[in-house]
Amino acid sequence: MNTSLLIFGYFQFLDILTTVVFLLSGVQEANPVVKFALETAPNPILGLVIIKLAALGLAYYCWRMGRRSLLLRINILFAILVSWNLFALIARVVDMA
């Protein structure tokens, strides 16, 4: 399996973790698609996992179709997103201290 696909899966896992921490901290989800899934699923975590599984399916499709440069760009986007989430969580903890 391609490294880019594995990295994408890792970023999805990190995004799940940071999203759960945000939700537990009372922060609202900004992505309207994810927000819809969180609100309509029987359990918000299940909604989040369904969205991430769909994202993994799309990434797999990109990989199978040879769109590896697209997958690389998406990985860069998620690296930035997860980094932003971590910085925001750290800032929230510092503000609470």
Biopython code that builds the backbone (N, CA, C, O; Angstrom):
import numpy as np
from Bio.PDB.StructureBuilder import StructureBuilder

atoms = [
    (1, "MET", "N", (0.854, -1.191, 0.000)),
    (1, "MET", "CA", (0.000, 0.000, 0.000)),
    (1, "MET", "C", (0.891, 1.242, 0.000)),
    (1, "MET", "O", (1.981, 1.237, 0.572)),
    (2, "ASN", "N", (0.429, 2.266, -0.626)),
    (2, "ASN", "CA", (1.195, 3.490, -0.796)),
    (2, "ASN", "C", (1.324, 4.256, 0.527)),
    (2, "ASN", "O", (0.399, 4.288, 1.339)),
    (3, "THR", "N", (2.485, 4.863, 0.716)),
    (3, "THR", "CA", (2.737, 5.645, 1.929)),
    (3, "THR", "C", (1.763, 6.809, 2.066)),
    (3, "THR", "O", (1.308, 7.113, 3.169)),
    (4, "SER", "N", (1.442, 7.460, 0.954)),
    (4, "SER", "CA", (0.509, 8.595, 1.012)),
    (4, "SER", "C", (-0.850, 8.172, 1.536)),
    (4, "SER", "O", (-1.498, 8.921, 2.266)),
    (5, "LEU", "N", (-1.283, 6.986, 1.172)),
    (5, "LEU", "CA", (-2.572, 6.490, 1.647)),
    (5, "LEU", "C", (-2.520, 6.186, 3.143)),
    (5, "LEU", "O", (-3.475, 6.467, 3.868)),
    (6, "LEU", "N", (-1.427, 5.622, 3.598)),
    (6, "LEU", "CA", (-1.268, 5.360, 5.033)),
    (6, "LEU", "C", (-1.197, 6.662, 5.829)),
    (6, "LEU", "O", (-1.784, 6.772, 6.906)),
    (7, "ILE", "N", (-0.484, 7.635, 5.298)),
    (7, "ILE", "CA", (-0.399, 8.943, 5.965)),
    (7, "ILE", "C", (-1.777, 9.589, 6.029)),
    (7, "ILE", "O", (-2.139, 10.188, 7.042)),
    (8, "PHE", "N", (-2.546, 9.469, 4.948)),
    (8, "PHE", "CA", (-3.899, 10.020, 4.942)),
    (8, "PHE", "C", (-4.728, 9.386, 6.066)),
    (8, "PHE", "O", (-5.433, 10.085, 6.794)),
    (9, "GLY", "N", (-4.638, 8.069, 6.199)),
    (9, "GLY", "CA", (-5.369, 7.394, 7.270)),
    (9, "GLY", "C", (-4.940, 7.875, 8.648)),
    (9, "GLY", "O", (-5.772, 8.053, 9.537)),
    (10, "TYR", "N", (-3.650, 8.084, 8.821)),
    (10, "TYR", "CA", (-3.128, 8.582, 10.094)),
    (10, "TYR", "C", (-3.675, 9.981, 10.389)),
    (10, "TYR", "O", (-4.073, 10.268, 11.518)),
    (11, "PHE", "N", (-3.695, 10.851, 9.373)),
    (11, "PHE", "CA", (-4.240, 12.192, 9.581)),
    (11, "PHE", "C", (-5.736, 12.141, 9.902)),
    (11, "PHE", "O", (-6.226, 12.955, 10.684)),
    (12, "GLN", "N", (-6.458, 11.198, 9.311)),
    (12, "GLN", "CA", (-7.876, 11.073, 9.629)),
    (12, "GLN", "C", (-8.062, 10.665, 11.089)),
    (12, "GLN", "O", (-8.953, 11.164, 11.776)),
    (13, "PHE", "N", (-7.215, 9.758, 11.549)),
    (13, "PHE", "CA", (-7.268, 9.340, 12.954)),
    (13, "PHE", "C", (-6.965, 10.518, 13.884)),
    (13, "PHE", "O", (-7.658, 10.722, 14.881)),
    (14, "LEU", "N", (-5.928, 11.289, 13.552)),
    (14, "LEU", "CA", (-5.591, 12.464, 14.373)),
    (14, "LEU", "C", (-6.716, 13.491, 14.347)),
    (14, "LEU", "O", (-6.990, 14.139, 15.357)),
    (15, "ASP", "N", (-7.366, 13.641, 13.200)),
    (15, "ASP", "CA", (-8.475, 14.590, 13.100)),
    (15, "ASP", "C", (-9.651, 14.120, 13.956)),
    (15, "ASP", "O", (-10.328, 14.938, 14.580)),
    (16, "ILE", "N", (-9.896, 12.825, 13.989)),
    (16, "ILE", "CA", (-10.952, 12.302, 14.870)),
    (16, "ILE", "C", (-10.629, 12.641, 16.320)),
    (16, "ILE", "O", (-11.485, 13.138, 17.052)),
    (17, "LEU", "N", (-9.395, 12.373, 16.731)),
    (17, "LEU", "CA", (-9.012, 12.637, 18.125)),
    (17, "LEU", "C", (-9.153, 14.114, 18.482)),
    (17, "LEU", "O", (-9.715, 14.448, 19.524)),
    (18, "THR", "N", (-8.649, 14.996, 17.628)),
    (18, "THR", "CA", (-8.733, 16.420, 17.951)),
    (18, "THR", "C", (-10.179, 16.911, 17.906)),
    (18, "THR", "O", (-10.562, 17.774, 18.695)),
    (19, "THR", "N", (-10.979, 16.374, 16.999)),
    (19, "THR", "CA", (-12.390, 16.768, 16.940)),
    (19, "THR", "C", (-13.118, 16.339, 18.208)),
    (19, "THR", "O", (-13.913, 17.102, 18.755)),
    (20, "VAL", "N", (-12.852, 15.131, 18.674)),
    (20, "VAL", "CA", (-13.491, 14.657, 19.906)),
    (20, "VAL", "C", (-13.100, 15.553, 21.087)),
    (20, "VAL", "O", (-13.949, 15.905, 21.906)),
    (21, "VAL", "N", (-11.833, 15.918, 21.174)),
    (21, "VAL", "CA", (-11.404, 16.803, 22.267)),
    (21, "VAL", "C", (-12.102, 18.155, 22.151)),
    (21, "VAL", "O", (-12.543, 18.712, 23.156)),
    (22, "PHE", "N", (-12.205, 18.687, 20.931)),
    (22, "PHE", "CA", (-12.931, 19.948, 20.752)),
    (22, "PHE", "C", (-14.373, 19.810, 21.211)),
    (22, "PHE", "O", (-14.876, 20.664, 21.940)),
    (23, "LEU", "N", (-15.038, 18.748, 20.794)),
    (23, "LEU", "CA", (-16.438, 18.560, 21.171)),
    (23, "LEU", "C", (-16.604, 18.426, 22.681)),
    (23, "LEU", "O", (-17.545, 18.973, 23.258)),
    (24, "LEU", "N", (-15.691, 17.699, 23.317)),
    (24, "LEU", "CA", (-15.745, 17.561, 24.779)),
    (24, "LEU", "C", (-15.477, 18.886, 25.482)),
    (24, "LEU", "O", (-15.914, 19.094, 26.614)),
    (25, "SER", "N", (-14.753, 19.785, 24.804)),
    (25, "SER", "CA", (-14.442, 21.100, 25.372)),
    (25, "SER", "C", (-15.536, 22.119, 25.090)),
    (25, "SER", "O", (-15.452, 23.263, 25.537)),
    (26, "GLY", "N", (-16.569, 21.706, 24.347)),
    (26, "GLY", "CA", (-17.663, 22.619, 24.047)),
    (26, "GLY", "C", (-17.481, 23.434, 22.790)),
    (26, "GLY", "O", (-18.272, 24.342, 22.535)),
    (27, "VAL", "N", (-16.464, 23.141, 21.993)),
    (27, "VAL", "CA", (-16.238, 23.858, 20.741)),
    (27, "VAL", "C", (-17.126, 23.234, 19.674)),
    (27, "VAL", "O", (-17.220, 22.011, 19.573)),
    (28, "GLN", "N", (-17.779, 24.079, 18.877)),
    (28, "GLN", "CA", (-18.651, 23.602, 17.811)),
    (28, "GLN", "C", (-17.846, 23.219, 16.575)),
    (28, "GLN", "O", (-16.817, 23.827, 16.280)),
    (29, "GLU", "N", (-18.319, 22.211, 15.861)),
    (29, "GLU", "CA", (-17.686, 21.783, 14.613)),
    (29, "GLU", "C", (-17.910, 22.840, 13.542)),
    (29, "GLU", "O", (-19.027, 23.330, 13.378)),
    (30, "ALA", "N", (-16.852, 23.198, 12.808)),
    (30, "ALA", "CA", (-16.939, 24.236, 11.785)),
    (30, "ALA", "C", (-17.312, 23.683, 10.413)),
    (30, "ALA", "O", (-17.930, 24.385, 9.614)),
    (31, "ASN", "N", (-16.946, 22.439, 10.131)),
    (31, "ASN", "CA", (-17.241, 21.836, 8.830)),
    (31, "ASN", "C", (-18.721, 21.473, 8.775)),
    (31, "ASN", "O", (-19.182, 20.672, 9.588)),
    (32, "PRO", "N", (-19.486, 22.051, 7.823)),
    (32, "PRO", "CA", (-20.931, 21.786, 7.795)),
    (32, "PRO", "C", (-21.279, 20.327, 7.505)),
    (32, "PRO", "O", (-22.293, 19.838, 8.003)),
    (33, "VAL", "N", (-20.478, 19.623, 6.723)),
    (33, "VAL", "CA", (-20.749, 18.215, 6.429)),
    (33, "VAL", "C", (-20.553, 17.370, 7.688)),
    (33, "VAL", "O", (-21.381, 16.519, 8.013)),
    (34, "VAL", "N", (-19.459, 17.615, 8.380)),
    (34, "VAL", "CA", (-19.192, 16.876, 9.623)),
    (34, "VAL", "C", (-20.231, 17.248, 10.677)),
    (34, "VAL", "O", (-20.706, 16.383, 11.412)),
    (35, "LYS", "N", (-20.582, 18.518, 10.753)),
    (35, "LYS", "CA", (-21.590, 18.961, 11.720)),
    (35, "LYS", "C", (-22.920, 18.253, 11.472)),
    (35, "LYS", "O", (-23.586, 17.829, 12.417)),
    (36, "PHE", "N", (-23.305, 18.126, 10.203)),
    (36, "PHE", "CA", (-24.539, 17.418, 9.854)),
    (36, "PHE", "C", (-24.469, 15.962, 10.308)),
    (36, "PHE", "O", (-25.427, 15.433, 10.871)),
    (37, "ALA", "N", (-23.322, 15.315, 10.057)),
    (37, "ALA", "CA", (-23.153, 13.914, 10.459)),
    (37, "ALA", "C", (-23.207, 13.764, 11.972)),
    (37, "ALA", "O", (-23.797, 12.812, 12.482)),
    (38, "LEU", "N", (-22.598, 14.694, 12.688)),
    (38, "LEU", "CA", (-22.619, 14.648, 14.155)),
    (38, "LEU", "C", (-24.036, 14.779, 14.693)),
    (38, "LEU", "O", (-24.397, 14.131, 15.675)),
    (39, "GLU", "N", (-24.842, 15.623, 14.045)),
    (39, "GLU", "CA", (-26.201, 15.895, 14.530)),
    (39, "GLU", "C", (-27.199, 14.821, 14.130)),
    (39, "GLU", "O", (-28.166, 14.588, 14.856)),
    (40, "THR", "N", (-26.992, 14.157, 12.993)),
    (40, "THR", "CA", (-27.994, 13.207, 12.506)),
    (40, "THR", "C", (-27.695, 11.757, 12.861)),
    (40, "THR", "O", (-28.603, 10.926, 12.850)),
    (41, "ALA", "N", (-26.469, 11.441, 13.168)),
    (41, "ALA", "CA", (-26.124, 10.065, 13.538)),
    (41, "ALA", "C", (-26.675, 9.744, 14.924)),
    (41, "ALA", "O", (-26.853, 10.649, 15.739)),
    (42, "PRO", "N", (-26.946, 8.470, 15.203)),
    (42, "PRO", "CA", (-27.430, 8.099, 16.539)),
    (42, "PRO", "C", (-26.443, 8.462, 17.645)),
    (42, "PRO", "O", (-26.832, 8.692, 18.790)),
    (43, "ASN", "N", (-25.167, 8.509, 17.287)),
    (43, "ASN", "CA", (-24.110, 8.844, 18.226)),
    (43, "ASN", "C", (-23.134, 9.756, 17.479)),
    (43, "ASN", "O", (-22.727, 9.419, 16.367)),
    (44, "PRO", "N", (-22.743, 10.905, 18.054)),
    (44, "PRO", "CA", (-21.831, 11.807, 17.341)),
    (44, "PRO", "C", (-20.522, 11.152, 16.909)),
    (44, "PRO", "O", (-20.003, 11.456, 15.835)),
    (45, "ILE", "N", (-19.992, 10.268, 17.727)),
    (45, "ILE", "CA", (-18.739, 9.592, 17.366)),
    (45, "ILE", "C", (-18.961, 8.717, 16.139)),
    (45, "ILE", "O", (-18.105, 8.657, 15.256)),
    (46, "LEU", "N", (-20.106, 8.036, 16.077)),
    (46, "LEU", "CA", (-20.427, 7.212, 14.916)),
    (46, "LEU", "C", (-20.521, 8.077, 13.657)),
    (46, "LEU", "O", (-20.030, 7.687, 12.598)),
    (47, "GLY", "N", (-21.142, 9.237, 13.770)),
    (47, "GLY", "CA", (-21.217, 10.157, 12.628)),
    (47, "GLY", "C", (-19.841, 10.585, 12.159)),
    (47, "GLY", "O", (-19.575, 10.651, 10.958)),
    (48, "LEU", "N", (-18.976, 10.873, 13.102)),
    (48, "LEU", "CA", (-17.604, 11.269, 12.770)),
    (48, "LEU", "C", (-16.850, 10.126, 12.097)),
    (48, "LEU", "O", (-16.135, 10.341, 11.118)),
    (49, "VAL", "N", (-17.009, 8.919, 12.618)),
    (49, "VAL", "CA", (-16.340, 7.757, 12.028)),
    (49, "VAL", "C", (-16.859, 7.486, 10.617)),
    (49, "VAL", "O", (-16.077, 7.139, 9.732)),
    (50, "ILE", "N", (-18.148, 7.635, 10.395)),
    (50, "ILE", "CA", (-18.713, 7.438, 9.057)),
    (50, "ILE", "C", (-18.109, 8.427, 8.066)),
    (50, "ILE", "O", (-17.749, 8.050, 6.951)),
    (51, "ILE", "N", (-17.999, 9.694, 8.471)),
    (51, "ILE", "CA", (-17.386, 10.702, 7.603)),
    (51, "ILE", "C", (-15.943, 10.335, 7.287)),
    (51, "ILE", "O", (-15.502, 10.456, 6.145)),
    (52, "LYS", "N", (-15.215, 9.890, 8.291)),
    (52, "LYS", "CA", (-13.801, 9.541, 8.079)),
    (52, "LYS", "C", (-13.661, 8.296, 7.210)),
    (52, "LYS", "O", (-12.728, 8.210, 6.412)),
    (53, "LEU", "N", (-14.563, 7.335, 7.346)),
    (53, "LEU", "CA", (-14.534, 6.162, 6.477)),
    (53, "LEU", "C", (-14.816, 6.559, 5.028)),
    (53, "LEU", "O", (-14.204, 6.028, 4.101)),
    (54, "ALA", "N", (-15.744, 7.492, 4.842)),
    (54, "ALA", "CA", (-16.013, 7.992, 3.489)),
    (54, "ALA", "C", (-14.774, 8.690, 2.929)),
    (54, "ALA", "O", (-14.437, 8.518, 1.758)),
    (55, "ALA", "N", (-14.104, 9.470, 3.761)),
    (55, "ALA", "CA", (-12.867, 10.147, 3.320)),
    (55, "ALA", "C", (-11.799, 9.123, 2.947)),
    (55, "ALA", "O", (-11.091, 9.292, 1.954)),
    (56, "LEU", "N", (-11.685, 8.062, 3.744)),
    (56, "LEU", "CA", (-10.720, 7.007, 3.421)),
    (56, "LEU", "C", (-11.076, 6.328, 2.105)),
    (56, "LEU", "O", (-10.187, 5.986, 1.324)),
    (57, "GLY", "N", (-12.358, 6.131, 1.855)),
    (57, "GLY", "CA", (-12.795, 5.567, 0.582)),
    (57, "GLY", "C", (-12.419, 6.447, -0.594)),
    (57, "GLY", "O", (-11.957, 5.954, -1.623)),
    (58, "LEU", "N", (-12.615, 7.752, -0.445)),
    (58, "LEU", "CA", (-12.226, 8.686, -1.507)),
    (58, "LEU", "C", (-10.719, 8.698, -1.719)),
    (58, "LEU", "O", (-10.246, 8.774, -2.853)),
    (59, "ALA", "N", (-9.969, 8.622, -0.628)),
    (59, "ALA", "CA", (-8.510, 8.588, -0.743)),
    (59, "ALA", "C", (-8.066, 7.319, -1.455)),
    (59, "ALA", "O", (-7.162, 7.353, -2.290)),
    (60, "TYR", "N", (-8.695, 6.208, -1.129)),
    (60, "TYR", "CA", (-8.368, 4.950, -1.790)),
    (60, "TYR", "C", (-8.675, 5.037, -3.294)),
    (60, "TYR", "O", (-7.904, 4.560, -4.127)),
    (61, "TYR", "N", (-9.805, 5.650, -3.617)),
    (61, "TYR", "CA", (-10.172, 5.848, -5.020)),
    (61, "TYR", "C", (-9.109, 6.684, -5.741)),
    (61, "TYR", "O", (-8.687, 6.340, -6.845)),
    (62, "CYS", "N", (-8.683, 7.776, -5.116)),
    (62, "CYS", "CA", (-7.624, 8.615, -5.708)),
    (62, "CYS", "C", (-6.361, 7.799, -5.936)),
    (62, "CYS", "O", (-5.725, 7.904, -6.985)),
    (63, "TRP", "N", (-6.005, 6.992, -4.955)),
    (63, "TRP", "CA", (-4.796, 6.179, -5.055)),
    (63, "TRP", "C", (-4.919, 5.164, -6.191)),
    (63, "TRP", "O", (-3.987, 4.995, -6.978)),
    (64, "ARG", "N", (-6.069, 4.489, -6.277)),
    (64, "ARG", "CA", (-6.274, 3.478, -7.324)),
    (64, "ARG", "C", (-6.313, 4.096, -8.718)),
    (64, "ARG", "O", (-5.905, 3.460, -9.690)),
    (65, "MET", "N", (-6.798, 5.326, -8.822)),
    (65, "MET", "CA", (-6.907, 5.988, -10.120)),
    (65, "MET", "C", (-5.623, 6.725, -10.507)),
    (65, "MET", "O", (-5.565, 7.389, -11.542)),
    (66, "GLY", "N", (-4.599, 6.600, -9.664)),
    (66, "GLY", "CA", (-3.317, 7.232, -9.992)),
    (66, "GLY", "C", (-3.260, 8.721, -9.691)),
    (66, "GLY", "O", (-2.379, 9.418, -10.194)),
    (67, "ARG", "N", (-4.170, 9.211, -8.892)),
    (67, "ARG", "CA", (-4.202, 10.637, -8.529)),
    (67, "ARG", "C", (-3.373, 10.875, -7.279)),
    (67, "ARG", "O", (-3.847, 11.462, -6.307)),
    (68, "ARG", "N", (-2.155, 10.421, -7.314)),
    (68, "ARG", "CA", (-1.294, 10.494, -6.130)),
    (68, "ARG", "C", (-0.903, 11.926, -5.777)),
    (68, "ARG", "O", (-0.708, 12.240, -4.603)),
    (69, "SER", "N", (-0.785, 12.796, -6.777)),
    (69, "SER", "CA", (-0.458, 14.194, -6.466)),
    (69, "SER", "C", (-1.623, 14.868, -5.741)),
    (69, "SER", "O", (-1.406, 15.715, -4.874)),
    (70, "LEU", "N", (-2.849, 14.501, -6.086)),
    (70, "LEU", "CA", (-4.018, 15.019, -5.372)),
    (70, "LEU", "C", (-4.004, 14.528, -3.928)),
    (70, "LEU", "O", (-4.279, 15.291, -3.002)),
    (71, "LEU", "N", (-3.685, 13.264, -3.746)),
    (71, "LEU", "CA", (-3.609, 12.698, -2.399)),
    (71, "LEU", "C", (-2.519, 13.386, -1.580)),
    (71, "LEU", "O", (-2.698, 13.625, -0.385)),
    (72, "LEU", "N", (-1.400, 13.703, -2.212)),
    (72, "LEU", "CA", (-0.333, 14.428, -1.525)),
    (72, "LEU", "C", (-0.806, 15.809, -1.087)),
    (72, "LEU", "O", (-0.529, 16.224, 0.039)),
    (73, "ARG", "N", (-1.506, 16.521, -1.946)),
    (73, "ARG", "CA", (-2.019, 17.853, -1.594)),
    (73, "ARG", "C", (-3.045, 17.775, -0.462)),
    (73, "ARG", "O", (-3.074, 18.636, 0.417)),
    (74, "ILE", "N", (-3.882, 16.742, -0.490)),
    (74, "ILE", "CA", (-4.863, 16.568, 0.586)),
    (74, "ILE", "C", (-4.156, 16.261, 1.902)),
    (74, "ILE", "O", (-4.574, 16.732, 2.960)),
    (75, "ASN", "N", (-3.082, 15.471, 1.837)),
    (75, "ASN", "CA", (-2.308, 15.193, 3.050)),
    (75, "ASN", "C", (-1.704, 16.466, 3.621)),
    (75, "ASN", "O", (-1.689, 16.651, 4.837)),
    (76, "ILE", "N", (-1.213, 17.336, 2.767)),
    (76, "ILE", "CA", (-0.673, 18.618, 3.233)),
    (76, "ILE", "C", (-1.775, 19.433, 3.905)),
    (76, "ILE", "O", (-1.558, 20.038, 4.955)),
    (77, "LEU", "N", (-2.953, 19.444, 3.295)),
    (77, "LEU", "CA", (-4.090, 20.168, 3.877)),
    (77, "LEU", "C", (-4.438, 19.616, 5.261)),
    (77, "LEU", "O", (-4.657, 20.386, 6.195)),
    (78, "PHE", "N", (-4.491, 18.297, 5.398)),
    (78, "PHE", "CA", (-4.821, 17.710, 6.698)),
    (78, "PHE", "C", (-3.695, 17.890, 7.706)),
    (78, "PHE", "O", (-3.958, 17.990, 8.904)),
    (79, "ALA", "N", (-2.448, 17.932, 7.249)),
    (79, "ALA", "CA", (-1.334, 18.221, 8.167)),
    (79, "ALA", "C", (-1.515, 19.619, 8.757)),
    (79, "ALA", "O", (-1.310, 19.829, 9.952)),
    (80, "ILE", "N", (-1.895, 20.559, 7.917)),
    (80, "ILE", "CA", (-2.143, 21.931, 8.385)),
    (80, "ILE", "C", (-3.346, 21.954, 9.324)),
    (80, "ILE", "O", (-3.303, 22.603, 10.370)),
    (81, "LEU", "N", (-4.413, 21.256, 8.960)),
    (81, "LEU", "CA", (-5.630, 21.229, 9.774)),
    (81, "LEU", "C", (-5.381, 20.631, 11.152)),
    (81, "LEU", "O", (-5.797, 21.197, 12.163)),
    (82, "VAL", "N", (-4.706, 19.494, 11.191)),
    (82, "VAL", "CA", (-4.430, 18.844, 12.480)),
    (82, "VAL", "C", (-3.490, 19.709, 13.316)),
    (82, "VAL", "O", (-3.658, 19.814, 14.531)),
    (83, "SER", "N", (-2.499, 20.331, 12.669)),
    (83, "SER", "CA", (-1.602, 21.231, 13.398)),
    (83, "SER", "C", (-2.383, 22.406, 13.985)),
    (83, "SER", "O", (-2.178, 22.782, 15.139)),
    (84, "TRP", "N", (-3.271, 22.976, 13.188)),
    (84, "TRP", "CA", (-4.105, 24.078, 13.671)),
    (84, "TRP", "C", (-4.939, 23.623, 14.866)),
    (84, "TRP", "O", (-5.034, 24.335, 15.866)),
    (85, "ASN", "N", (-5.542, 22.440, 14.765)),
    (85, "ASN", "CA", (-6.345, 21.919, 15.876)),
    (85, "ASN", "C", (-5.505, 21.781, 17.141)),
    (85, "ASN", "O", (-5.955, 22.140, 18.229)),
    (86, "LEU", "N", (-4.293, 21.264, 17.003)),
    (86, "LEU", "CA", (-3.425, 21.103, 18.178)),
    (86, "LEU", "C", (-3.028, 22.444, 18.775)),
    (86, "LEU", "O", (-3.020, 22.601, 19.996)),
    (87, "PHE", "N", (-2.699, 23.414, 17.926)),
    (87, "PHE", "CA", (-2.376, 24.761, 18.431)),
    (87, "PHE", "C", (-3.579, 25.371, 19.142)),
    (87, "PHE", "O", (-3.428, 25.994, 20.193)),
    (88, "ALA", "N", (-4.774, 25.196, 18.575)),
    (88, "ALA", "CA", (-5.979, 25.745, 19.194)),
    (88, "ALA", "C", (-6.248, 25.077, 20.542)),
    (88, "ALA", "O", (-6.656, 25.741, 21.496)),
    (89, "LEU", "N", (-6.022, 23.773, 20.622)),
    (89, "LEU", "CA", (-6.221, 23.077, 21.900)),
    (89, "LEU", "C", (-5.218, 23.536, 22.945)),
    (89, "LEU", "O", (-5.569, 23.730, 24.108)),
    (90, "ILE", "N", (-3.964, 23.711, 22.528)),
    (90, "ILE", "CA", (-2.945, 24.199, 23.461)),
    (90, "ILE", "C", (-3.296, 25.609, 23.932)),
    (90, "ILE", "O", (-3.171, 25.916, 25.118)),
    (91, "ALA", "N", (-3.731, 26.462, 23.015)),
    (91, "ALA", "CA", (-4.108, 27.833, 23.391)),
    (91, "ALA", "C", (-5.272, 27.816, 24.360)),
    (91, "ALA", "O", (-5.318, 28.624, 25.287)),
    (92, "ARG", "N", (-6.211, 26.905, 24.159)),
    (92, "ARG", "CA", (-7.366, 26.815, 25.068)),
    (92, "ARG", "C", (-6.931, 26.390, 26.468)),
    (92, "ARG", "O", (-7.426, 26.917, 27.464)),
    (93, "VAL", "N", (-6.015, 25.448, 26.537)),
    (93, "VAL", "CA", (-5.522, 24.972, 27.837)),
    (93, "VAL", "C", (-4.735, 26.098, 28.528)),
    (93, "VAL", "O", (-4.873, 26.290, 29.736)),
    (94, "VAL", "N", (-3.925, 26.833, 27.784)),
    (94, "VAL", "CA", (-3.153, 27.937, 28.363)),
    (94, "VAL", "C", (-4.091, 29.022, 28.880)),
    (94, "VAL", "O", (-3.842, 29.599, 29.938)),
    (95, "ASP", "N", (-5.163, 29.306, 28.147)),
    (95, "ASP", "CA", (-6.135, 30.302, 28.599)),
    (95, "ASP", "C", (-6.847, 29.866, 29.876)),
    (95, "ASP", "O", (-7.206, 30.701, 30.707)),
    (96, "MET", "N", (-7.049, 28.571, 30.031)),
    (96, "MET", "CA", (-7.748, 28.064, 31.205)),
    (96, "MET", "C", (-6.855, 28.054, 32.436)),
    (96, "MET", "O", (-7.347, 28.035, 33.565)),
    (97, "ALA", "N", (-5.539, 28.066, 32.219)),
    (97, "ALA", "CA", (-4.591, 27.974, 33.346)),
    (97, "ALA", "C", (-4.451, 29.289, 34.065)),
    (97, "ALA", "O", (-3.697, 29.387, 35.033)),
]
sb = StructureBuilder()
sb.init_structure("model")
sb.init_model(0)
sb.init_chain("A")
sb.init_seg("    ")
for serial, (resi, resn, name, xyz) in enumerate(atoms, 1):
    if name == "N":
        sb.init_residue(resn, " ", resi, " ")
    sb.init_atom(name, np.array(xyz, "f"), 0.0, 1.0, " ", f" {name:<3s}", serial, name[0])
structure = sb.get_structure()
